[in-house]
Amino acid sequence: MRIPFPRPRSLAGQLFAMQVVLVAAIVAGCAVFAYVTDRAQAEETARRQATATATAVAGSPSVVEAAGSTDPTARLQPYAEEVRHRTGVAFVVIMAPDGTRWTHPELEQIGRTYLGHIEQAVQGRTFSETHLGVLGPSVRTIAPVRAADGRVVALVSAGITIEKISEQVREQVTALLGMAGAALALGGVGTYVINARLRRHTHGMNAAELSRMHDYHEAALHAVSEGLVMLDGQRRIALINDGARELLGLDAEVVGRSAADLGLPVSLTSALLASEPRVDELHLTAERVLVVNTRPVVGGERRGTVVTLRDRTELQALSGELTSERGFTQALRSQAHEAANRLHTVVSLIELGRVDEAVGFATAELELAQALTDRVVDAVGEPVLAALLLGKAAQANESGVELVLTEDSRIDDGLLPPALPSRDLVTILGNLIDNAVEAASGTPHARVTVTARTHDGELLLRVADTGPGIDAGDRDAAFERGWSTRGPGRGLGLALVRQATSRAAGTVTLTRSAEGGAEFTVRLPLTAEPGREPAAGTRDAEVPV
């Protein structure tokens, strides 16, 4: 049979119990200290009161006169009782030098011997003592009564019983205990309220559970490959894991800084500072394509924001390559369809007996198709660029746009350095041509002109179109994610061009072409390592990335 062990108290419960015990111990200690102090003070006060009463009675002339009379009791008893009631002492006893009482609160004690020490008083000194008398233990003072010649003719004893002193202390202690109980109750209520709030914040978990959760939190934080950023209510970095620092290019000292001061792209900074949640938004940094999700942390008030980051750089590049491959496939299908049409035409001409016309038609088509292929293969020795240009030419032809490779284009095979990935070249040139074809489509004499050559240690890629062009005021914004003249859901291609150009430490320039459309010029260094700063001197229409 299993013995059920009680669940450990929550952290709030443990703190509450500890605080109640602490408050109770402090109140009890203060009560005991106050009791002892009050008892000592009460005895000292009683001693002073008794001394003042005794010395006052001893110094009275009427007492000196009555002490020499034949019947001292008759004169002194009323006087002693009046003094006793007026001063609040327990007794005032006037006696002969031998200790015989002349006065006493209890009449039957008159004439009997005083219980206590009188030797010092007989010698003329006033002293105090605590002694057991007829009325019980008391604090008393004995003072000598002197005649005019200095002789001690009588003694005066005034005192307050210990019981009366204890009664006074009990009244004080009762009031003190009432105040202590009120303080304990108030402290307990305050402690309960504070710990109730703590219990809500800790969700009722005990210290071991909180420690275990912290360990899991730390392990999970550093184990996940995705980026995780937590912002506080002032949009400052409260927590960031290793993945987020790598994806955003931040150092280890970023905690505590505002998200607006991290030097991130404007669109990404806006997403981090936004009050509403963001779901699967694409944002570009200098080198990466990130999927950003944000969610506010709300608990009665806005406490901050949780941001997750996923790296989509490789996926975006592969998606671009897949799009290019699909374009090539569609171009091949279109060419196959056109070739079939032309073949049927040639066959039909032969069947009609018009052989010379069939040969002329076939020869003209072959020359037209071979001319572009020969021009591209002869000018561009880099196989990736050559294949890209041929595929894009077929796509452009399907859209009714002529793709022209300029006469000064020349790129020999093996000239491009390994630091310049073919994937980035496909991203840059493919997106520029796609945008140019789309812009030129439907315009008179639709044409896209491509220049690809090397010059002075740089690879120059220029794409111009006959489209409407881009206004001068929009040339900077054209490279931002989401900017497009073709409606929502577009505007990623030029942002990827700028990002790929930045990785290769190059520049991209946007101007107006000679035919009125847009002209993009990309310069990529062939000798420097990617990551260096772009060349100086870029102004206005030239957009450094």
Buried (B, 14 or more C-beta within 10 A) or exposed (E): EEEEEEEEBBBBBBBBEEBBEEBBEBBEEBBEEBBEEBBEEBBEBBBEBBBBBBBBBBEBEEBBEBBEEEEBBEBBBEBBBEBBEEBEBBBBBBBBBEBBBBBBBEEEBBEBEBBBBBEEBBEEEBBBBBBEBBBEBBBBBBBBBBEEEEEBBBBBBBBBBBEBBBEBBEEBBEEBBEBBEEBBEEBBEEBBEBBEEBBEEBEEBBBEBBEEEEEEEEEEBEEBEBBBBBBBEEBBBBBBBBBBBBBBEBEEEBEEEBBEEBEBBEBBBBBBBBEEEBEEBBBBBBBBBBBBBBEBBEEEEEBBBBBBBBBBBEEBBEEBBEBBEEBBEBBEEBBEEBEEEBEEBBEEBBEEEEEEBBEEBBEEBEEEBEEBEEBBEEBBBBEBBBBBBBBBBBBBBBBEBBBBBBEEBBBEEEEBBEBBBBBBBBBBBBBBBBBBBBBBBEBEEBBBBBBBBBEEEBBBBBBBBBBEBBEEEEBEEBBBBBBBBEEEEEBBBBBBBBBBBBBBBBBBBBBBBEBEBBBBBBBBBBEBEBEEEBBEEBEEBBBBB
